[in-house]
């Protein structure tokens, strides 16, 4: 029981620590500001939120493992509880049998003691009678007899008296020995009764301790599950809020871009799927592809790789970066000038279809 309590305490402490960490991560998620953020800020917040979500996912996985371990411990305690209940029932049945035997032995001992007292009393009476009335010897019997028949009768009476006295002495000794044996058996039964009573009490106490341990583990399990659900709900809610903000800003920028393209003084891109010219239109905000695509992809930030591996200002994946002769393992590790050059080659080679945001913004 001591080892089980140490394990339970350690695991419950771990559960509380992991739960606190999960809640701390959930609380640490950035809160939306009342001011309208830029797309770049939203993309940066989303990247931070995704990183925190990954940390939270790892903690939740650890918590799930802890919950599984607690379930195993609860099953083990249930098994131990069932075994103790069976043993306790057996001890109580044996204790009941011992109680019945103890009562029977006490009754038998009382009868033997009474018999011994009677035998001792009868023997004492005979001894007193023999002392007060001196027992005739053989010579006195011969002298006092009036004939052979009377002599024989007196001799028979004398022999019978001696036999009765010996029988009473033997009965008295046997009763005394039986009383001693019964007293010893009674003493053993009483010791057994005390041991069995103590064992039953200890098992009942162990059963109560197991029930207490089981209850504490179940409470810890419920607390861990509640914390896990709260942390996941907070992360999901924050992610949904960021996605909604990003979609709103992208829609506004797409509308602004379409309005700008409709103005005669603003250069427009071809509406066909053919390969564009070797350079982007001049009023593109310093980008070699439409600024709306860049704002939708990265918010104009040199972002580290996302879950798909896309990075940099133009969110280029490693395979495309290598295909169009980019240097180094990833776009975000190079200068903006080199990223511009590679993005220009991608635009000239693959066209707007190389960027998902082009489809979202309706740029072909």
Beta strands, then each sheet from edge to edge (+ up, - down):
end
